[in-house]
């Protein structure tokens, strides 16, 4: 079940919200149980038996975590507490092992067969459980935080299950840490402002996904499914730009919907995107793109490896490890690994001094980042590295001046123009206009809120009409 589906929008969500608001405000335990039940139905609707894999990951992390907490006040540790690192390692190996089996086994077989130039192993018929990359990282973040003493172990299995299985972030993120929202499972309330902001945020996210990402994806799919020799220079550049817009509005739209849904239930999630295409370096891009993943890898991989405290070259090694893992997390293909390595290399170069050069010109540094991003998305979107290399060679070739061969419909042109406009952060300018207008009339803030809500409702109606009339409704990050 996806958020941009008729069943979710007009059946599941309205009934779940209605039931949630009818429950007693004082009994938070009942509300948690209700959310757990609703989330189980949400996941089971699409995955059926795969839900037991998630249950196993939840149980493993929940029951091991109490033995991992560093109890400095108690010298008489239990037998298991003496082997905290071993227990943590076992838990990580099992969780990552499950992720590897379902997501990377066939990729590993392909690499081994290619290495020895023979069919050593047969490929397995494996169905990837929905959201396994996300709920595995959810559960492990809790276990790591307990191990490092950042939080006490959770005593209630029901609360922990609700945290991992909450349907807003279950299948496509953002990666929400338990330490950030633990208190909200003990006390939260849905205010009028929270409900209003949640609805508006959800509607904006839905429109970004349905009206922008889905529309430009039609052109991106045409370009990346066509033979390279049939594509002109303009086709190649427009195809890369279309996919850059598609993946941004697809994933940021989903994150907006998840954050909006959480607000409707009284939760507050951290932001996952912050206008990444206005960045002026590769390192800044990753402080703005998929923030929950980059901070997860920073806190649980980069810093434990030594971070930037062991000298420049070890820092570069750690950066490369983190970004290769980031690429691999996105999918079992050499293209994802190369995509992650691309960012790792440029961030390493920025560490060695390129960053100082970029500071001299905002315009050139922004062009530098956009070229890296477009290059990366071509690699990310390609099925093989051979195709990506052919695409990029022709795309950056000054001799390929042939005209475009694949026409672009007017609705796609319009969506791309709107998408490019909203890649820029207009919020500071908008706030200044509202504040200046408020000096003339105190009704401005009321009008601003009312108009914002009306616009969000209109966007929801248009998005819903598009969903009903179209069968083209992909979600990029569902395959991760």
C-alpha positions in Angstrom: 0.0 0.0 0.0 1.5 3.3 -1.1 0.5 6.8 0.2 -0.4 7.9 -3.3 -3.1 5.2 -3.8 -6.9 5.4 -3.8 -7.1 2.7 -1.1 -4.8 4.6 1.3 -6.2 8.1 0.7 -9.9 7.3 0.7 -10.2 4.1 2.8 -7.3 3.3 5.1 -6.2 6.8 6.3 -9.7 8.3 7.0 -10.7 5.3 9.0 -7.4 5.1 11.0 -7.5 8.9 11.7 -11.2 8.7 12.8 -10.6 5.8 15.1 -7.5 7.5 16.6 -9.3 10.7 17.4 -12.2 8.9 19.0 -9.9 7.2 21.5 -9.4 8.6 24.9 -6.8 11.4 25.0 -5.6 10.4 28.5 -4.7 6.8 27.7 -1.6 6.9 25.6 -1.1 3.2 25.8 -4.4 2.5 23.9 -3.3 5.0 21.2 0.0 3.2 20.8 -1.7 -0.1 20.6 -4.1 1.3 18.0 -1.3 2.6 15.9 0.5 -0.7 16.1 -2.6 -2.5 14.9 -3.1 -0.1 12.1 0.5 -0.3 11.0 0.4 -4.1 11.0 -2.6 -4.0 8.7 -0.9 -1.5 6.5 2.2 -3.7 6.1 0.4 -7.0 5.9 -1.8 -5.6 3.1 1.3 -5.6 0.8 3.6 -8.1 2.3 1.7 -10.9 4.1 4.2 -13.4 5.5 7.2 -11.0 5.3 5.9 -9.3 8.4 7.4 -12.1 10.4 10.9 -11.2 9.2 10.3 -7.7 10.6 8.9 -9.2 13.9 12.1 -11.2 14.3 14.3 -8.1 13.8 12.2 -6.2 16.3 12.4 -9.0 18.9 16.1 -9.6 18.5 17.0 -6.0 19.1 14.5 -5.5 21.9 15.7 -8.5 24.0 19.4 -8.0 23.4 19.5 -4.3 24.1 19.1 -4.5 27.9 22.3 -6.4 28.1 24.2 -3.8 26.1 23.6 -0.8 28.3 26.8 0.2 30.1 25.8 0.2 33.8 28.7 2.1 35.3 27.1 2.1 38.7 27.0 -1.7 39.1 30.3 -3.5 39.4 28.6 -6.9 39.5 27.6 -7.2 35.9 25.8 -10.3 34.7 27.5 -12.8 32.5 26.0 -11.4 29.3 26.8 -7.8 30.2 30.5 -8.7 30.3 30.3 -9.5 26.6 28.5 -6.4 25.4 30.6 -6.0 22.3 30.1 -9.7 21.3 26.4 -9.4 21.8 26.2 -6.2 19.8 28.3 -7.8 17.0 26.0 -10.9 16.9 22.9 -8.7 16.7 24.4 -6.6 13.9 25.6 -9.6 12.0 22.2 -11.3 12.2 20.3 -8.1 11.1 22.8 -7.2 8.3 22.9 -10.9 7.4 19.1 -10.9 6.8 19.4 -7.7 4.8 22.3 -9.2 2.8 20.4 -12.4 2.1 17.3 -10.7 0.7 18.9 -7.8 -0.9 22.5 -8.7 -1.9 22.8 -12.5 -2.2 22.2 -12.5 -6.0 24.5 -9.5 -6.3 27.2 -11.4 -4.4 26.6 -14.5 -6.6 27.0 -12.3 -9.7 30.3 -10.9 -8.5 31.7 -14.3 -7.6 30.7 -15.8 -11.0 32.2 -12.8 -12.8 35.4 -13.1 -10.7 36.0 -16.7 -11.6 34.6 -16.5 -15.1 32.3 -19.4 -14.5 28.8 -20.3 -13.2 29.8 -21.3 -9.7 26.4 -20.6 -8.1 22.9 -20.4 -9.4 20.8 -17.3 -8.8 18.1 -17.5 -6.1 14.5 -16.6 -6.5 14.2 -14.1 -3.6 11.5 -11.5 -3.0 12.8 -8.4 -1.3 10.6 -7.7 1.8 9.1 -4.2 1.7 11.0 -1.6 3.7 13.7 -4.0 5.0 16.5 -1.4 4.6 14.5 1.1 6.6 13.2 -1.0 9.5 16.6 -2.7 9.9 18.3 0.7 10.3 15.5 1.8 12.7 16.0 -1.2 15.0 19.8 -1.0 14.9 19.9 2.7 15.7 18.1 1.9 18.9 20.5 -0.9 19.8 23.5 1.3 19.0 22.2 4.1 21.2 21.6 1.8 24.1 25.1 0.3 23.7 26.7 3.7 23.8 24.7 4.7 26.8 22.8 7.5 25.0 19.4 6.1 26.2 18.0 3.5 28.6 16.6 0.3 27.2 12.9 0.4 26.4 10.9 -1.8 28.8 7.7 -2.1 26.7 7.8 -4.3 23.7 4.6 -2.8 22.5 6.1 0.7 22.4 9.2 -0.5 20.6 7.1 -2.4 18.1 5.0 0.6 17.5 8.1 2.7 16.9 9.6 0.3 14.3 6.3 -0.5 12.6 4.7 3.0 12.5 3.3 3.1 8.9 4.3 6.8 8.2 8.0 5.9 8.1 7.8 2.1 7.8 8.4 1.3 4.1 10.4 4.3 2.7 11.6 6.4 5.6 12.7 8.8 6.8 15.0 6.8 9.2 13.6 7.9 12.6 15.6 7.1 15.7 13.9 6.0 18.8 16.0 8.3 21.0 14.5 11.3 19.1 10.8 10.3 19.6 10.8 8.0 22.7 9.2 10.7 24.9 6.4 11.1 22.4 5.3 7.5 23.0 4.7 8.4 26.7 3.0 11.8 26.1 1.7 13.5 23.0 -1.4 15.3 21.8 -2.8 16.4 18.5 -3.3 20.1 18.6 -5.4 22.1 16.1 -2.2 23.7 14.7 -0.5 20.3 14.5 -3.4 18.8 12.6 -3.5 21.8 10.2 0.2 21.6 9.6 0.1 17.9 9.2 -2.7 18.0 6.6 -1.0 20.8 4.7 2.4 19.0 4.7 0.9 15.8 3.5 -1.0 17.5 0.7 2.1 19.3 -0.5 4.1 16.1 -0.4 1.4 14.3 -2.3 1.4 16.9 -5.0 5.2 16.9 -5.3 5.0 13.1 -5.8 2.0 12.9 -8.1 2.0 16.1 -10.1 5.8 16.6 -10.4 7.7 13.4 -9.9 5.2 11.2 -11.8 5.0 13.6 -14.7 8.7 14.1 -15.3 9.3 10.4 -14.8 7.5 9.7 -18.1 10.2 11.6 -20.0 13.1 10.2 -17.9 11.9 6.7 -18.5 11.8 7.3 -22.3 15.3 8.6 -22.3 16.9 5.9 -20.2 15.1 3.1 -22.0 16.3 4.3 -25.5 19.5 3.2 -27.2 22.3 5.8 -26.7 22.9 6.1 -30.4 19.3 7.3 -30.9 19.7 10.2 -28.4 20.8 13.7 -29.1 22.8 15.9 -26.9 19.7 17.8 -25.7 17.9 14.5 -25.0 20.7 13.4 -22.8 20.9 16.6 -20.7 17.1 16.9 -20.4 16.9 13.2 -19.4 19.4 13.7 -16.6 17.6 16.8 -15.4 14.2 15.1 -15.6 15.5 12.2 -13.5 17.2 14.5 -11.0 13.8 16.2 -10.5 11.9 12.9 -10.4 14.0 11.4 -7.6 14.0 14.6 -5.6 10.3 15.3 -5.7 9.5 11.5 -5.4 11.5 11.0 -2.2 11.2 14.4 -0.6 7.4 14.2 -1.4 7.2 10.9 0.4 9.2 12.3 3.3 6.8 15.3 3.5 3.8 12.9 3.5 5.4 10.8 6.3 6.2 13.9 8.4 2.7 15.2 7.8 1.1 11.9 8.8 3.2 11.8 11.9 1.9 15.3 12.8 -1.7 14.1 12.5 -0.9 11.5 15.2 0.9 13.9 17.4 4.5 13.0 16.5 7.3 15.3 15.4 9.8 13.9 12.9 13.0 15.6 11.9 13.4 17.0 8.4 14.8 14.7 5.7 15.5 17.2 2.9 16.6 20.8 2.9 16.7 22.0 -0.8 19.8 19.9 -1.7 20.1 21.4 -5.2 21.0 24.8 -3.9 24.2 23.3 -2.3 27.6 24.5 -3.4 29.6 21.4 -2.6 29.2 17.7 -2.5 29.6 17.6 1.3 26.9 20.3 1.6 24.6 18.4 -0.7 24.7 15.4 1.7 23.9 17.6 4.6 20.7 18.5 2.7 19.9 15.2 0.9 18.4 12.2 2.7 19.5 13.7 6.0 18.3 10.8 8.1 20.5 8.3 6.2 23.6 10.5 6.1 23.4 11.3 9.8 22.8 7.6 10.6 25.9 6.6 8.7 27.9 9.5 10.3 26.9 8.5 13.9 27.0 4.7 13.6 29.8 4.1 10.9 31.9 7.2 10.3 32.5 8.2 14.0 33.1 4.7 15.3 35.7 4.3 12.5 37.5 7.3 13.9 35.8 10.1 12.0 38.2 13.0 11.4 40.3 12.5 14.5 42.9 10.2 13.0 44.5 12.4 10.4 43.6 13.5 6.9 44.2 10.2 5.0 42.3 8.1 7.5 39.5 10.6 7.4 39.4 10.2 3.6 39.4 6.4 4.0 36.5 6.6 6.4 34.6 9.0 4.0 35.0 6.6 1.1 33.8 3.6 3.2 30.7 5.5 4.3 29.7 6.6 0.8 30.3 3.3 -0.7 28.1 1.8 2.0 25.6 4.6 1.2 25.5 3.6 -2.4 25.3 -0.1 -1.6 22.4 0.6 0.8 20.4 1.9 -2.1 20.6 -1.2 -4.1 22.5 -4.4 -5.2 24.1 -3.1 -8.3 27.6 -1.8 -9.3 25.9 1.4 -10.4 24.8 2.3 -6.8 28.3 1.5 -5.5 29.9 3.8 -8.1 27.3 6.5 -7.4 28.3 6.4 -3.7 32.0 6.3 -4.5 31.6 9.3 -6.8 30.4 11.5 -3.9 33.0 10.0 -1.6 35.8 10.9 -4.0 34.6 14.5 -4.4 34.1 15.0 -0.7 37.6 13.7 -0.2 38.9 16.2 -2.7 37.1 18.9 -0.9 38.7 17.9 2.3 42.2 18.1 0.6 41.6 21.7 -0.4 39.0 21.9 -3.2 36.6 23.4 -0.6 38.8 26.5 -0.3 38.7 27.0 -4.1 34.9 26.6 -4.2 34.4 29.4 -1.6 35.8 31.9 -4.0 32.8 31.8 -6.4 29.3 30.9 -5.4 28.2 30.6 -9.0 31.0 28.3 -10.1 30.7 26.2 -6.9 26.9 25.8 -7.6 27.6 24.7 -11.2 30.2 22.3 -9.9 27.6 20.7 -7.6 24.9 20.5 -10.2 27.3 18.7 -12.6 28.3 16.2 -9.9 24.6 15.6 -9.1 23.5 15.1 -12.7 26.5 12.8 -13.3 25.6 10.8 -10.2 21.9 10.5 -11.1 22.8 9.2 -14.6 24.9 6.5 -12.9 22.2 5.9 -10.3 19.4 5.5 -13.0 21.4 3.3 -15.4 21.0 -0.5 -15.3 24.7 -1.1 -16.0 27.9 0.9 -15.7 28.6 0.4 -19.4 25.3 2.2 -20.2 26.1 4.9 -17.7 29.6 5.5 -19.2 28.2 5.6 -22.8 25.6 8.0 -21.7 28.0 10.3 -19.8 30.6 10.3 -22.6 28.1 11.4 -25.2 26.4 13.8 -22.7 29.7 15.6 -22.0 31.0 15.3 -25.6 31.4 18.6 -27.4 31.1 16.8 -30.7 27.6 15.4 -30.1 25.7 18.4 -31.3 22.8 16.5 -32.9 19.3 17.7 -32.1 17.0 16.0 -29.8 15.0 13.1 -31.1 12.5 12.4 -28.3 9.9 15.2 -28.1 8.7 16.5 -24.7 4.9 17.0 -24.1 3.7 20.4 -22.8 2.6 19.0 -19.5 6.2 17.6 -18.9 7.7 20.9 -19.9 5.4 22.7 -17.4 6.2 20.1 -14.6 10.0 20.5 -15.2 9.8 24.3 -15.1 7.7 24.2 -11.9 10.1 21.6 -10.5 13.2 23.7 -11.2 11.5 26.8 -9.6 10.7 24.9 -6.4 14.2 23.4 -6.1 15.1 26.8 -4.8 14.3 27.8 -1.2 11.8 30.6 -1.4 10.8 30.6 2.2 13.0 33.5 3.4 11.5 35.7 0.7 8.0 34.6 1.5 8.4 35.3 5.2 9.7 38.8 4.5 6.7 39.5 2.3 4.3 38.2 5.0 6.0 40.2 7.8 6.0 43.4 5.8 2.3 42.9 4.9 1.5 42.2 8.6 2.6 45.7 9.4 -0.2 47.0 7.4 -2.9 44.6 8.7 -3.0 42.1 11.5 -5.3 39.9 9.4 -2.4 38.9 7.1 -1.4 35.9 9.2 -5.0 34.6 9.3 -5.3 35.1 5.5 -1.9 33.4 5.0 -2.9 30.4 7.0 -6.3 30.2 5.3 -4.9 30.6 1.8 -2.2 28.0 2.6 -4.8 25.5 3.7 -7.0 26.2 0.6 -4.1 25.7 -1.7 -3.1 22.4 -0.1 -6.7 21.2 -0.4 -6.8 22.1 -4.1 -3.5 20.4 -4.6 -4.9 17.3 -2.9 -8.0 17.3 -5.2 -5.9 17.7 -8.3 -3.5 15.0 -7.1 -6.4 12.6 -6.3 -7.9 13.2 -9.8 -4.5 12.4 -11.3 -4.2 9.2 -9.3 -7.6 8.0 -10.2 -7.1 8.7 -13.9 -3.5 7.4 -14.2 -2.0 4.0 -13.8 1.6 5.4 -13.8 2.4 5.8 -10.0 5.9 4.5 -9.3 7.7 5.0 -6.0 11.5 5.0 -6.5 12.5 4.3 -3.0 10.2 1.4 -2.6 12.8 -0.8 -4.3 15.4 0.0 -1.6 
